[in-house]
Amino acid sequence: MKMGKYLIGFMAFVCVFSASCGKKKTPAEASDMAKREIHAVGYLEPPGEMRRLAFGEDGVIERVHVAMGDAVKQGDVLMELESRLQDLELVRAQSHHGAAVAEYERLRAGVHPDLIAAAEAKMKVAQEEMSHRKAEEVRFKSLTESGGAAQADIDEAVYQARSAEARWAYAKADWEALKNQPRKEELALAEAAVKVAEAEVDLARERKGRRVLKAPVDGRILEIMKREGESYSLLAQDVALLMAPEGALLVRAEIDELDAHHLQPGMKAEITHRGGKTHTLGTIARVKPVMGRKTIFQKRATERMDLQVMEAWIEVPPDSKWILGMEVDVVIRVGEP
């Protein structure tokens, strides 16, 4: 008898369950099921990665031109190391470059015409003297044959003739050298010297530039790590300044893998400060296409730590109430426009 009652009850349950399963859902019920909320925790971050600015050389901080919170433009000088030695090296390199350029220009311009004319006149005088000395040599030799000149006089005439000829040859070579300047070889050497001097100037400027810290992008100074008079070391991997790029803040939120497939750019997200006093509506700007390990925790007893997450960045409307690094609650409503 009891078995019959159990059987009748089981059959009734099956009939009711089958009827409920076979019943079609209304559009309103289907819409309600498609809608759901995704909860997450996020932090406000700059629109680009924060920049840890460092010098290119060791040294002592000489000047700090900015303060915490200052807005800066790309190229602004933020901080400088002492650079007296580098300044002297640059001055010396610039002096060498000036001398090399002057020598090159002198050679390229050639010899002054007056110097060439003077050398030509000197050559002609030497030529006249040579002709005279050679005539004397011939005369003394003819007197020797008639017995009218001593051998010593002849030797002296020969010596003077050869000396005059040598002076003429030297004067002629000097005149031709001046007339044919500059030679291609000399000009090429002078041009090479100019290029070497230019490279030395560039190197000196580059070394001095490594001692000046400039803003790589438009942004805002978040923290000053080094003060005037403090030493800076590359070996210690010191950071001089911390800055963030300019632009609207983003909320970086981590979505559990169970909800990750719902995410897509353009979805709306409700952002609330953990204190509950600040509230705004943002838009998902981008979603990381790779799952990763969880790094942001909600600190709840029911929170699962073993799930992987997908990162999403949510654009926050400009508002002075939002502060970089602020922790916020994020609610993404799936299925809502």
C-alpha positions as CSV (number, residue, x, y, z in Angstrom):
1,M,0.0,0.0,0.0
2,K,2.8,2.4,0.9
3,M,4.7,1.5,-2.2
4,G,1.6,2.4,-4.3
5,K,1.4,5.8,-2.6
6,Y,5.1,6.5,-3.3
7,L,4.7,5.5,-6.9
8,I,1.6,7.8,-7.3
9,G,3.5,10.7,-5.8
10,F,6.6,10.1,-8.0
11,M,4.4,10.0,-11.1
12,A,2.7,13.3,-10.1
13,F,6.2,14.9,-9.6
14,V,7.3,13.8,-13.0
15,C,4.2,15.2,-14.6
16,V,4.5,18.6,-13.0
17,F,8.3,18.7,-13.8
18,S,7.7,17.8,-17.4
19,A,5.0,20.4,-17.7
20,S,7.2,23.1,-16.3
21,C,10.1,22.2,-18.5
22,G,8.1,22.1,-21.6
23,K,6.5,25.5,-21.0
24,K,8.0,28.2,-23.2
25,K,9.5,31.3,-21.5
26,T,7.9,34.7,-22.3
27,P,10.1,37.4,-23.9
28,A,10.1,39.3,-20.6
29,E,11.4,36.2,-18.8
30,A,14.1,35.6,-21.4
31,S,15.2,39.2,-21.2
32,D,15.5,39.1,-17.4
33,M,17.6,35.9,-17.7
34,A,19.9,37.5,-20.3
35,K,20.5,40.5,-17.9
36,R,23.0,40.0,-15.2
37,E,25.5,42.0,-13.1
38,I,29.2,41.5,-13.1
39,H,30.9,42.8,-9.9
40,A,34.6,43.6,-9.7
41,V,37.1,45.8,-7.9
42,G,39.4,48.2,-9.7
43,Y,41.9,50.9,-9.3
44,L,42.2,54.3,-11.0
45,E,45.3,54.4,-13.4
46,P,46.7,57.0,-15.8
47,P,45.8,56.6,-19.5
48,G,49.3,55.3,-20.2
49,E,51.9,53.5,-18.2
50,M,53.5,55.6,-15.4
51,R,57.0,56.7,-16.4
52,R,59.9,56.2,-14.0
53,L,62.4,58.8,-15.3
54,A,66.1,58.3,-14.9
55,F,69.3,60.1,-15.9
56,G,71.8,58.6,-18.4
57,E,74.8,59.2,-16.1
58,D,75.8,59.2,-12.5
59,G,76.1,62.5,-10.7
60,V,74.8,64.9,-8.1
61,I,71.4,66.6,-8.4
62,E,72.0,70.3,-9.1
63,R,68.5,71.7,-9.9
64,V,64.9,70.4,-9.6
65,H,62.6,72.5,-11.8
66,V,59.2,70.9,-10.9
67,A,57.1,70.1,-7.8
68,M,54.8,67.3,-7.1
69,G,51.5,67.7,-9.0
70,D,52.9,70.0,-11.6
71,A,51.6,69.6,-15.2
72,V,54.4,69.5,-17.7
73,K,54.7,69.5,-21.5
74,Q,56.8,67.2,-23.6
75,G,60.4,68.5,-23.7
76,D,60.2,70.5,-20.5
77,V,63.4,70.3,-18.3
78,L,62.5,68.6,-15.1
79,M,65.8,68.0,-13.3
80,E,69.6,68.5,-13.9
81,L,72.8,67.0,-12.7
82,E,76.0,69.0,-12.1
83,S,77.7,69.4,-15.4
84,R,80.6,71.8,-15.2
85,L,83.1,69.2,-16.5
86,Q,80.8,68.4,-19.4
87,D,80.3,72.2,-20.2
88,L,84.1,72.5,-20.5
89,E,84.4,69.5,-22.7
90,L,81.7,71.0,-25.0
91,V,83.5,74.4,-25.2
92,R,86.8,72.6,-26.0
93,A,85.1,70.6,-28.7
94,Q,83.4,73.6,-30.2
95,S,86.8,75.5,-30.3
96,H,88.5,72.6,-32.1
97,H,85.6,72.5,-34.6
98,G,85.9,76.3,-35.2
99,A,89.7,75.9,-35.9
100,A,89.1,73.0,-38.3
101,V,86.5,74.9,-40.2
102,A,88.7,78.0,-40.5
103,E,91.6,75.8,-41.9
104,Y,89.3,74.1,-44.4
105,E,87.9,77.5,-45.6
106,R,91.4,78.9,-45.9
107,L,92.5,76.0,-48.1
108,R,89.4,76.0,-50.2
109,A,89.8,79.8,-50.8
110,G,93.3,79.2,-52.0
111,V,96.4,81.5,-51.6
112,H,96.0,85.2,-51.7
113,P,96.9,86.6,-55.2
114,D,99.4,89.1,-53.8
115,L,101.4,86.2,-52.3
116,I,101.4,84.4,-55.7
117,A,102.6,87.6,-57.4
118,A,105.4,88.1,-54.8
119,A,106.6,84.5,-55.3
120,E,106.6,85.0,-59.1
121,A,108.6,88.2,-58.8
122,K,111.1,86.4,-56.5
123,M,111.4,83.6,-59.0
124,K,112.1,86.1,-61.9
125,V,114.8,87.8,-59.8
126,A,116.4,84.4,-59.1
127,Q,116.2,83.6,-62.8
128,E,118.0,86.9,-63.8
129,E,120.7,86.2,-61.2
130,M,121.1,82.6,-62.5
131,S,121.5,83.9,-66.1
132,H,124.1,86.4,-65.0
133,R,126.1,83.8,-63.0
134,K,126.1,81.3,-65.9
135,A,127.4,84.1,-68.3
136,E,130.2,84.8,-65.8
137,E,131.1,81.1,-65.7
138,V,131.3,81.0,-69.5
139,R,133.5,84.2,-69.6
140,F,135.9,82.9,-67.0
141,K,136.3,79.6,-68.8
142,S,137.1,81.5,-72.0
143,L,139.8,83.6,-70.2
144,T,141.3,80.4,-68.8
145,E,142.0,79.2,-72.4
146,S,143.9,82.4,-73.2
147,G,145.6,82.4,-69.8
148,G,143.8,85.6,-68.6
149,A,142.1,84.0,-65.4
150,A,143.3,81.9,-62.5
151,Q,141.8,78.5,-61.7
152,A,140.5,79.8,-58.4
153,D,138.5,82.5,-60.2
154,I,137.0,79.9,-62.5
155,D,136.0,77.7,-59.5
156,E,134.3,80.6,-57.8
157,A,132.4,81.5,-61.0
158,V,131.2,77.9,-61.3
159,Y,130.1,77.8,-57.7
160,Q,128.1,81.0,-58.0
161,A,126.5,79.8,-61.1
162,R,125.3,76.5,-59.5
163,S,124.1,78.4,-56.4
164,A,122.1,80.8,-58.4
165,E,120.6,77.9,-60.4
166,A,119.5,76.2,-57.1
167,R,118.0,79.4,-55.8
168,W,116.0,79.8,-59.0
169,A,114.8,76.2,-58.8
170,Y,113.6,76.7,-55.2
171,A,111.8,80.0,-56.0
172,K,110.1,78.4,-59.0
173,A,108.9,75.5,-56.9
174,D,107.6,77.8,-54.3
175,W,105.7,79.9,-56.9
176,E,104.2,76.8,-58.5
177,A,103.2,75.4,-55.1
178,L,101.4,78.6,-54.2
179,K,99.8,78.8,-57.6
180,N,98.4,75.3,-57.5
181,Q,97.1,75.3,-53.9
182,P,95.0,73.8,-52.5
183,R,95.9,70.3,-53.4
184,K,93.2,67.7,-53.4
185,E,94.9,65.7,-50.7
186,E,95.2,68.7,-48.4
187,L,91.6,69.7,-48.9
188,A,90.4,66.2,-48.2
189,L,92.4,66.0,-45.0
190,A,91.0,69.4,-43.9
191,E,87.5,68.2,-44.6
192,A,88.0,65.1,-42.6
193,A,89.3,67.1,-39.7
194,V,86.1,69.2,-39.8
195,K,84.0,66.0,-39.7
196,V,86.0,64.6,-36.7
197,A,85.5,67.9,-34.9
198,E,81.8,67.9,-35.6
199,A,81.5,64.4,-34.1
200,E,83.4,65.5,-31.0
201,V,80.9,68.4,-30.6
202,D,78.0,66.0,-31.0
203,L,79.5,63.6,-28.5
204,A,80.0,66.4,-25.9
205,R,76.4,67.6,-26.4
206,E,75.1,64.1,-26.0
207,R,77.0,63.6,-22.8
208,K,75.7,66.9,-21.5
209,G,72.2,65.9,-22.6
210,R,72.4,62.7,-20.5
211,R,72.6,64.9,-17.4
212,V,69.4,66.8,-18.2
213,L,66.1,65.1,-17.5
214,K,63.2,66.1,-19.8
215,A,59.5,65.2,-19.9
216,P,59.0,62.4,-22.5
217,V,55.3,63.2,-22.9
218,D,52.7,65.7,-21.7
219,G,51.8,64.7,-18.1
220,R,51.8,65.3,-14.4
221,I,54.5,64.9,-11.8
222,L,53.4,62.2,-9.3
223,E,56.5,62.0,-7.1
224,I,60.0,63.4,-6.8
225,M,62.4,60.7,-5.7
226,K,65.6,62.8,-5.7
227,R,66.3,66.3,-4.2
228,E,69.0,68.9,-4.9
229,G,72.4,67.8,-3.5
230,E,71.6,64.1,-3.5
231,S,73.6,61.7,-5.5
232,Y,72.2,59.7,-8.4
233,S,73.5,56.2,-9.4
234,L,72.9,54.2,-12.5
235,L,74.3,51.1,-10.8
236,A,71.7,51.4,-8.0
237,Q,69.0,51.8,-10.7
238,D,67.8,55.0,-9.1
239,V,64.6,56.7,-10.2
240,A,64.6,60.5,-10.2
241,L,61.0,61.3,-11.0
242,L,57.6,59.5,-11.3
243,M,55.1,61.0,-13.8
244,A,51.9,60.0,-15.5
245,P,50.8,60.8,-19.0
246,E,48.1,63.5,-19.4
247,G,44.6,62.3,-20.2
248,A,41.4,60.9,-18.7
249,L,41.9,58.4,-15.9
250,L,41.1,54.7,-16.5
251,V,39.8,52.0,-14.1
252,R,41.6,48.7,-14.4
253,A,39.3,46.0,-13.3
254,E,39.8,42.2,-13.2
255,I,36.8,40.1,-14.3
256,D,36.6,36.5,-13.2
257,E,36.9,33.9,-15.9
258,L,33.3,32.8,-15.4
259,D,32.1,36.2,-16.6
260,A,34.9,37.1,-19.0
261,H,33.1,35.9,-22.1
262,H,30.5,38.7,-21.6
263,L,33.0,41.5,-21.8
264,Q,33.4,43.7,-24.9
265,P,34.5,47.3,-25.5
266,G,31.7,49.8,-25.4
267,M,29.8,48.2,-22.5
268,K,28.8,50.6,-19.7
269,A,30.1,50.2,-16.2
270,E,29.0,51.7,-13.0
271,I,31.9,53.0,-10.9
272,T,31.6,53.7,-7.2
273,H,34.2,54.8,-4.7
274,R,34.5,52.3,-1.9
275,G,33.2,54.9,0.5
276,G,30.0,55.1,-1.5
277,K,30.1,58.9,-1.9
278,T,31.4,59.2,-5.4
279,H,29.6,57.6,-8.3
280,T,29.9,57.8,-12.1
281,L,29.2,55.8,-15.3
282,G,32.1,54.8,-17.5
283,T,32.6,52.9,-20.7
284,I,34.9,49.8,-21.3
285,A,37.6,51.1,-23.6
286,R,39.6,47.9,-24.1
287,V,39.7,44.3,-22.9
288,K,42.9,42.3,-22.6
289,P,42.6,39.3,-24.9
290,V,44.6,37.0,-22.6
291,M,43.6,35.5,-19.2
292,G,45.9,36.1,-16.3
293,R,46.4,35.6,-12.6
294,K,44.3,37.5,-10.2
295,T,46.0,40.5,-8.5
296,I,43.0,42.6,-7.2
297,F,41.0,41.0,-4.4
298,Q,37.6,42.0,-3.0
299,K,38.5,40.7,0.5
300,R,35.3,38.8,0.9
301,A,34.9,35.4,2.6
302,T,33.2,34.0,-0.5
303,E,35.7,35.2,-2.9
304,R,37.5,32.5,-5.0
305,M,41.3,32.9,-5.3
306,D,41.9,30.1,-7.8
307,L,40.1,31.7,-10.8
308,Q,41.9,33.4,-13.6
309,V,40.8,36.8,-14.7
310,M,40.5,39.1,-17.7
311,E,41.6,42.7,-17.4
312,A,39.3,45.5,-18.6
313,W,40.1,49.2,-18.7
314,I,37.1,51.6,-18.2
315,E,37.2,55.2,-19.2
316,V,36.2,57.6,-16.5
317,P,34.7,61.0,-17.4
318,P,36.9,63.9,-16.3
319,D,36.1,64.7,-12.7
320,S,38.3,66.3,-10.0
321,K,36.9,63.9,-7.4
322,W,38.7,60.9,-8.9
323,I,42.2,60.5,-7.6
324,L,45.0,58.3,-9.2
325,G,45.3,55.0,-7.3
326,M,41.8,55.2,-5.8
327,E,40.1,51.8,-5.2
328,V,36.6,51.5,-6.6
329,D,33.8,49.0,-7.0
330,V,32.7,48.2,-10.6
331,V,29.3,46.9,-11.7
332,I,28.9,45.9,-15.3
333,R,25.3,45.2,-16.3
334,V,25.2,42.6,-19.1
335,G,22.3,42.9,-21.6
336,E,21.6,46.6,-20.9
337,P,22.3,49.3,-23.5
